Amino acid sequence: MSQFIVIEGDHKDPNDFATLDKGTKTIYGPFDSKEEADNTAKHLIQKNIDNFYHRAWVRLK
C-alpha cells in the first residue's frame, strides 16, 4: 500500500519542486490515501493564497 506525504514551502520558481527553500520546508503525513493528501495540500495552498512563491506538493513516501 502506498503512503503519501505533503511537502510545503516557498520556492524561487513556484512551478519547480527542486527550487524549494529548505528553510521553509514542512512535511505533513504520511497519509494512507491520495485524496487525504490532496485535501491537505489544497488547504495549505488556499491558506497561503497571497504568497505567489508558496506551494504544497503531494509525493509518495
C-alpha angles and dihedrals in degrees: 000000000000122000124204133209131195118224119194135179147109121300135198087219108026092204095056119072091199091068093065113140103236090210092065098039116127125177124207126190152335096238123189095215133045089225092061091049092047091051091050091048091049091050092051092047092049091046090055098036093133093058107081092190096054119098138167120209131195113220137171112257 
